[in-house]
Amino acid sequence: MSRRLHLPLALLFGLVVRVPFWIEALRTPVDGDTAIIGLMARHLGRGTTMWGQPYGSPLEAWLAAPFVAALGPTAAALRFCYFLLGLGLIPVAYALGRALDPRAAFPTAVLLACPPPYFLLLSALPPPMYPASLLMCGALLVLAAGLGDRFAAGDRPVARLVAWGALAGLALWTHLMSAAVAAACLAWLWRRAPARRAALAAAVLPMLLVSAGWWAPALADAQAARVVSPSGRAQTMGEHLGEVLPRLHVPLGGLLGTHAPLVADDPEHVVPAPRGAAAALVLVYGVGLVLGARSSSGSGPARLLLAAAGLGLLAFPFPLRSGPGTIRFLTPLYVPIAALIAWGPVARGRPRRSWIVVLALCGLHLAGASRLLAAWRAADRAAAPFLLPDLGPARRVLEAHGLRRAYASYGPAYRLTYETGERIVVSQPWNERFLHHPLPYLDEVRFATSVAWILTPVIPTDVPGPRVFEAQLTAAGGRWRRTEAGAATVYHDFAPPFSPTVEPLSSAGAAGDGDPGTVLAPAPAAAVTFALPAPAPLDGLTLVAGTRGPRLPRSMDVEVSADGAAFETVASRRRRGEREDLRWVNGHPQYVIDHDLIAVPLAGRTVAAVRIRPVASTDPWAVGEVLLHRAEGRAAQPWDEWLDPTLTWTERRAALEKTPRRDREDWYYRLLLASRR
């Protein structure tokens, strides 16, 4: 058979193996992570990390952009992109096998065409960043093998070193699990170029430059390094290693095919391979790897692959995110292992035995893969572990009430935003994964007046369920409507217990001049008291931060007095308690995470003085405006929309500054949001 047919045949075999899994993927709604990639594909160039988290490059969004542009914001657009990325491992494996020995190229490609079940899962329903990272890890090994040969021949391949460095930087930026492969390649090239080691700067410098997309933000945000942190508040490194090392065989077995989760790294829903097949897999891989290692003494590329696999395995137990169920962090090991196993018999002069090993492994892989496929076909996508209920009923409720902005937990928020092509924009009320890290749509929802809350109790989340949410709404006062929508509960038609009409407290000086650009900044631990010109009945009181400088105290009590002598606490906030502090902001209920605006309902209480008292806090703080909601009774002004909702953020800020509405609370809040964009 002509060698020109080898790669096409391997790709065809891989296509046949994967198509049944792709069919199941096409009937599965996208999850929140994948929806983010689709949304990023609609806004190329916006952000240097995966939205809502401090790491991960936007590479896959760029790769998905042509599919989303052609097919629209559909599940199929993203699935087809990931299908092709999964197939891409086959030519990478072919090239790696050829770097070892041209006779090993075809069997290595065939082994990746019919890989362990976990890789078939990654080819159909992958978590973002892993398919692209695996391709780049394989490409780094192929390029490094070629560079080693050039060094051995006495060349100085500067252009290829620059290309390798740029690719390594992109791989590190995309996912830090690439670090073991990059380190192995650099160490191997260092040994292959004893007289030309200075030339490696041509690889290291572009690697550092391109990977700045990760390490530059990490210098300002410690959360960016959390993915590789070996310890944390809940567990020391020693405790973590004591938990992971005794069970290291579990993720290794999953990598090789002894079992596979229904969705990536779910430890609760696992499909085991037949016992005989699992035992045979461990035996064949173990023997094959030993033979490959023993044959590597005369092969530089083989030693490179051993180093890459060994470093990856050595690094795996240390990050806190690693565990018995996190197979994904071991995936860069598989392509080097597969190449070594296919090459081992070839190196010993027995290429036919290589085919026996590869075909045996393919058959064993299919035994486990058929079970995974059957489990997918039987699984309810709305139930665990998928937890992807139909959001169509919730979408129809929003459309029926003319609502284009809403809050929801992580998955439903990004799914609804992507599936509607951003006709409806839904955001988490706070970042559930990285608290205080910016969210792409949160300010957009905060800025709106007519907003809904969508709660999905079947999905585990930090966002409260209906019972807790309603209790918090009741405590905040006001009115709302509740509508059941399939697996979701939708809250809408909100009416705060006070009107938007406000009056700046003139006796508060810079905090009562109607200009949020001027602030009153007391000593960090000092309480400050504002006396009203005369006692007055108030429906509410609003404290607003300034457009610049420190914000409101993170931990404080707000007190009021009817006579200026005896004070009563009417609102309390505490550090790390923001996610329980539901308040009326901009005409709808929000959890006040960013300390920008605190509204306190007073139900007509007579107030002569207001006091802000920091509690156990020495952080700098300031107040931009103290706003009074005077008791209005039936004459209360409604919380209506008075600004064109189609304006961009730049246009919004210009409109707010050009036509100030200092008699409305929502003008102050919207100006804060627009000023900080």
Secondary structure by P-SEA (a helix, b strand, c coil): ccccaaaaaaaaaaaaacaaaaaaaaaccccaaaaaaaaaaacccccccccccccccaaaaaaaaaaaaaccccaaaaaaaaaaaaaaaaaaaaaaaaaacccaaaaaaaaaacccaaaaaaacccccaaaaaaaaaaaaaaaaaaaaaaaaacccaaaaaaaaaaaaaaaaaacccaaaaaaaaaaaaaaacccccccaaaaaaaaaaaacccaaaaaaccccccccccccccccaaaaaaacccaaaaaaaaaaccccccccccccbbbbccaaaaaaaaaaaaaaaaaaaaaccccaaaaaaaaaaaaaaaacccccccccccccccccccaaaaaaaaacccccccaaaaaaaaaaaaaaaaaaaaaaaaaaaaccccccccccccaaaaaaaaaaacccccccccaaaaaaaaaacccbbbbbcccccccccccccaaaaaaccbbbbbbbcccccccccaaaaaaaaaaacccbbbbbcccbbbbccccccccccccccccccccccccccbbbbccccbbbbbbccccccccbbbbbbccccccccccbbbbbbccccbbbbcccccccccccccccccccccccccccbbbbbcccccccbbbbbbccccccccccccccccccccccccccccccccccaaaaaaaaaaccccccaaaaaaaaaaaac
